[in-house]
Amino acid sequence: MSWIDVSSYDKVFLLNDLHIPHHHMLLLNQVLDLLDDTSLVIFGGDVIQADEVSTYIQRGINSLQGEMASLNQVIEAIAKSRMADIVWFPGNHEYRIIRLFNGKVTFADTVRMLLYEPQHVKTVETSYIEFDFDTGFLPIRWRYSHPKNMSRRALYLPEKIGVKHPSKNIIVGHIHLTGFKISNFVVGRSSVIHPRLLMALGGLPDEKCMPYKIFDDDTWPSWKPAFLVLNNKDKSMKLYHERDSVIHEIDLYEILNTLIKCRTFERDGLIIEY
């Protein structure tokens, strides 16, 4: 089932693109500082790199066994030390492992093979999750996904997916860029315009460690890693991103609320990128 109930958690963490063992340690430590036993972590794909079984990258390869050891350390820090729950849906790097078995294993099977204590993680087979979170000014339904496509422009994929899901907030991983806009949608035949969020979330990759980012330096824009925390108790939305080795906290709730009060969405949004 691709819809999950997050209402019983105080904080919901959206974490994608860790690419373990090439994860961003500064941002991960920030996550661990914020986590507690009232938290849910949603892993939004590409949590493990899986270079050894890739048909794409053949440089600077880590063994899958070594990556698994690093992955289990992260899972232990989240699930055992902080007592937070974890839900994980796959990205293209997890599918590298699934393809080894010619599609004869599920993603749940794959996670059971990767983890020493798989009971700490719930899995979703689709490359997206939907959940409800009420801000009071955006649609309640959120769609968090890891599409197969890439883009050099942060908002291209959220906009594309948003066309198919016009009344949902859209958050997209995979492209390692962070940006958002308030867009508009109309319900049915009504002429009333409603605002919603379209967002690219850069995740937790560290481009200084990634083999193909090091070798293909000019291929893509500089990555903009970030993660998002939704708070069910006070309805806050905090975006954490790194710049010049410093973690910055952004009050996304206040920014979006201000944009909507200014009726920015009626002009189809103001794009903000980090």
Residue pairs with C-beta under 8 A, 6 or more apart in sequence:
1 124
2 89
2 124
2 126
2 128
2 129
2 130
3 129
3 130
3 131
4 42
4 87
4 124
4 129
4 130
4 131
5 131
5 132
6 12
6 40
6 131
6 132
6 133
6 230
6 232
7 132
7 232
9 38
9 39
9 40
9 85
9 232
10 36
10 38
10 39
10 231
10 232
10 233
11 34
11 35
11 36
11 38
11 39
11 40
11 229
11 230
11 231
11 232
12 39
12 40
12 42
12 131
12 133
12 229
12 230
12 231
12 232
13 31
13 34
13 35
13 39
13 40
13 41
13 42
13 84
13 227
13 228
13 229
14 42
14 44
14 144
14 171
14 201
14 227
14 228
14 229
14 230
15 31
15 41
15 42
15 43
15 44
15 203
15 204
15 227
16 43
16 44
16 45
16 46
16 47
16 91
16 146
16 173
16 174
16 201
16 203
16 204
16 227
17 44
17 45
17 46
17 91
17 173
17 174
17 176
17 202
17 203
17 204
17 205
17 225
18 24
18 28
18 43
18 46
18 47
18 48
18 74
18 203
18 204
18 205
19 46
19 47
19 48
19 49
19 93
19 204
19 205
19 206
19 210
20 47
20 48
20 49
20 67
20 70
20 71
20 74
21 49
21 62
21 66
21 67
21 70
21 209
22 49
22 205
22 206
22 209
22 210
23 74
23 204
23 205
23 206
24 204
24 205
24 206
24 225
24 242
25 206
26 242
26 245
26 247
27 204
27 225
27 226
27 227
27 240
27 241
27 242
27 247
28 74
28 204
30 240
30 247
31 41
31 78
31 204
31 227
32 77
32 78
32 81
32 82
34 229
35 41
35 78
35 82
35 84
36 82
36 83
36 84
37 82
37 83
37 84
39 82
39 84
39 85
40 84
40 85
40 86
40 87
41 78
41 84
41 85
41 86
41 87
42 86
42 87
42 88
42 89
42 129
42 131
42 144
43 86
43 87
43 88
43 89
43 121
44 89
44 91
44 129
44 144
44 145
44 146
44 171
44 173
44 201
44 203
45 89
45 90
45 91
45 92
45 93
45 94
45 127
45 146
45 173
45 174
46 91
46 92
46 93
46 94
46 146
46 173
46 174
46 203
46 205
47 71
47 88
47 91
47 93
47 94
48 67
48 68
48 71
48 93
48 94
48 97
48 114
49 62
49 67
49 93
50 64
50 67
50 93
50 94
50 96
50 97
51 57
51 60
51 61
51 62
51 67
51 211
52 61
52 62
52 63
52 64
52 67
53 64
53 96
53 97
53 99
53 100
54 93
54 96
55 96
56 212
57 211
57 212
59 211
59 212
59 215
60 211
60 214
61 211
64 97
68 114
71 114
71 115
72 114
72 115
72 116
72 117
75 86
75 115
75 117
75 120
75 121
76 117
78 84
78 86
79 85
79 86
79 117
79 120
79 121
80 117
80 120
85 122
86 120
86 121
86 122
87 121
87 122
87 123
87 124
87 129
88 111
88 121
88 122
88 123
88 124
89 107
89 123
89 124
89 125
89 126
89 127
89 128
89 129
89 146
90 98
90 107
90 110
90 125
90 127
90 146
91 127
91 146
91 173
91 174
92 146
92 148
92 174
94 107
94 110
97 110
97 113
97 114
98 105
98 107
98 110
105 113
106 125
107 123
107 124
107 125
108 123
108 125
111 118
111 121
111 123
112 118
115 121
127 145
127 146
127 147
127 148
128 143
128 144
128 145
128 146
129 143
129 144
129 145
130 141
130 142
130 143
130 144
130 168
131 141
131 142
131 144
132 140
132 141
132 142
133 140
133 142
133 230
133 232
134 140
134 235
135 235
135 237
135 253
135 256
136 235
137 195
137 256
137 257
137 260
138 169
138 195
138 196
138 197
138 256
139 167
139 168
139 169
139 194
139 196
141 167
141 168
141 169
142 168
142 169
142 170
142 171
143 161
143 165
143 168
143 169
143 170
143 171
144 171
144 172
144 173
145 161
145 170
145 171
145 172
145 173
146 172
146 173
146 174
147 157
147 161
147 172
147 174
148 174
149 157
149 160
149 174
150 174
150 175
151 157
151 175
152 220
152 221
153 177
154 175
154 177
154 178
154 179
154 200
154 224
154 271
154 273
155 179
155 180
155 181
155 198
155 200
155 271
155 273
157 172
157 174
157 175
157 200
158 170
158 171
158 172
158 180
158 198
158 199
158 200
159 183
159 198
161 170
161 172
162 168
162 170
162 183
162 196
162 198
166 185
167 185
167 187
167 194
167 196
168 196
169 196
169 197
169 198
169 199
170 196
170 197
170 198
170 199
171 197
171 199
171 200
171 201
171 228
172 199
172 200
172 201
173 200
173 201
173 203
175 200
175 202
176 202
176 203
176 205
176 207
176 220
176 223
176 224
176 225
177 200
177 202
177 221
177 223
177 224
177 273
178 200
178 201
178 202
178 224
178 225
178 226
178 239
178 241
178 273
178 274
179 199
179 200
179 224
179 271
179 272
179 273
179 274
180 197
180 198
180 199
180 200
180 252
180 271
180 272
181 197
181 198
181 199
181 268
181 269
181 270
181 271
181 272
182 195
182 196
182 197
182 198
182 256
182 259
182 260
182 264
182 265
182 269
182 270
183 195
183 196
183 197
183 198
183 265
183 268
183 269
184 193
184 194
184 195
184 196
184 265
184 266
184 268
184 269
185 193
185 194
185 196
186 192
186 193
186 194
187 194
193 265
193 266
195 259
195 260
195 265
196 265
197 256
198 269
199 228
201 226
201 227
201 228
202 223
202 224
202 225
202 226
202 241
202 274
203 225
203 226
203 227
204 225
204 227
205 223
205 225
206 225
207 213
207 214
207 222
207 223
208 214
212 219
213 220
213 223
224 241
224 273
224 274
225 241
225 242
226 239
226 240
226 241
226 242
226 274
227 239
227 240
228 237
228 238
228 239
228 240
228 252
229 236
229 237
229 238
229 240
230 236
230 237
231 237
231 238
235 253
236 251
236 253
237 251
237 252
237 253
237 256
238 249
238 250
238 251
238 252
238 253
239 249
239 250
239 252
240 247
240 248
240 249
240 250
241 247
241 248
241 250
241 274
242 248
243 274
250 274
255 272
259 265
259 269
259 270
264 270
